[in-house]
């Protein structure tokens, strides 16, 4: 799941680079950043879950 979210971030960054509208580009960059943050949270939660066992 984390890998898929990171892939979405990469796709969002590519879309931002190709966007003609500056507003849309900023939105896509923000979305990519949010995806990366979510992936990090999921990774930390998975590590913590393994530690508890």
C-alpha positions, 0 to 999 in steps of 0.5 A, a space after each residue: 500500500 505504501 508503495 502505491 501511495 508513493 507511486 501516486 506522489 510521483 505521478 502527481 509531481 509529473 502532472 504538476 510539471 506538465 500542467 499549463 495552469 500555475 494553480 493546478 500545478 500548485 495543487 498537484 504539488 500539494 497533493 504529491 506532498 500529502 501522499 508522501 507524508 501519508 506514506 511515511 505515516 503508514 511506514 512508521 505505523 507498520 514499524 511500530 506494529 512489528 516492534 510491539 509483537 
